[in-house]
Amino acid sequence: MTKLGLLARIEAKPEYAEKVEGLLRDALELARQEDHTVTWFAFRQGDTTFGVFDTFEDEEGRQGHLQGRIAAALMEAAGTMLSEAPDIRPVDLLAVKLP
């Protein structure tokens, strides 16, 4: 059962909002390559606010994702395209409905 997740809030500088959107869209392929990432969602909440929600079956998968290529790309973008460091928080899932 999927029981662990990560919730990330990403705040782009206004002049880089479209590039951040592109970075997240492109990250989908990287997420598909991660064996331990069960689900992965990137979303936009406003003009410059983005987020990622992903789920894992165990802590090993969650930690592996945090050490992976998507996290590295976000941290690389942080200095230029983001107005602050991404706020990435672990979450414990209480209930899940998947297809």
C-alpha positions in Angstrom: 0.0 0.0 0.0 1.2 3.5 -0.8 1.7 5.2 2.6 4.3 7.8 2.3 4.6 11.0 0.2 6.3 14.3 -0.4 4.6 17.6 -0.9 6.7 20.4 -2.4 5.9 24.0 -2.9 7.9 25.9 -5.5 7.8 29.6 -5.9 9.2 30.9 -9.2 10.5 34.4 -9.9 7.9 36.0 -12.2 10.2 36.2 -15.2 10.9 32.5 -14.9 7.4 31.1 -14.3 7.1 29.6 -17.7 10.5 28.0 -17.5 9.7 26.4 -14.2 6.5 25.1 -15.7 8.5 23.5 -18.5 11.0 22.1 -16.0 8.2 20.4 -14.2 6.5 19.1 -17.3 9.8 17.7 -18.5 10.4 16.0 -15.1 7.5 13.7 -15.7 9.8 11.4 -17.8 12.3 11.3 -15.0 9.6 10.4 -12.5 8.5 7.5 -14.9 12.0 6.2 -14.7 12.0 6.0 -10.9 11.0 2.4 -9.8 10.0 3.4 -6.3 7.9 6.5 -7.2 4.3 5.2 -7.2 2.6 8.4 -8.3 3.9 11.8 -9.3 1.9 15.0 -9.8 3.2 18.4 -10.8 0.7 21.3 -10.6 0.4 25.1 -10.8 -1.5 27.1 -8.1 -1.1 30.6 -9.5 1.0 32.8 -11.6 4.3 31.8 -9.9 3.4 29.1 -7.4 3.9 25.4 -8.4 3.9 22.2 -6.5 4.7 18.5 -6.7 3.0 15.7 -4.9 4.4 12.2 -5.1 3.9 8.9 -3.3 6.1 5.9 -2.2 5.6 2.5 -0.6 8.5 2.9 1.8 11.0 5.3 3.2 13.8 3.9 1.0 11.8 5.0 -2.1 11.1 8.4 -0.7 14.7 9.0 0.2 15.9 7.7 -3.2 13.6 10.2 -4.9 15.0 13.0 -2.7 18.5 12.1 -4.0 17.3 11.7 -7.6 17.5 13.7 -10.8 14.2 15.7 -10.2 15.4 17.0 -6.9 18.8 17.9 -8.3 17.2 19.8 -11.2 15.0 21.8 -8.7 18.0 22.6 -6.5 20.0 23.7 -9.6 17.1 26.0 -10.7 16.7 27.4 -7.2 19.5 29.9 -7.6 18.3 31.4 -10.8 14.6 30.7 -11.4 13.1 30.4 -7.9 12.4 33.2 -5.5 13.2 30.9 -2.5 14.3 27.3 -2.0 11.7 24.7 -2.6 9.7 23.8 0.5 9.7 20.0 0.4 7.9 18.2 3.2 7.4 14.5 4.0 3.8 13.4 4.5 2.2 10.2 5.8 -0.8 9.2 3.8 -3.9 8.3 5.8 -6.2 7.1 3.0 -5.5 6.5 -0.7 -7.8 5.9 -3.7 -6.0 4.9 -6.9 -7.4 3.4 -10.1 
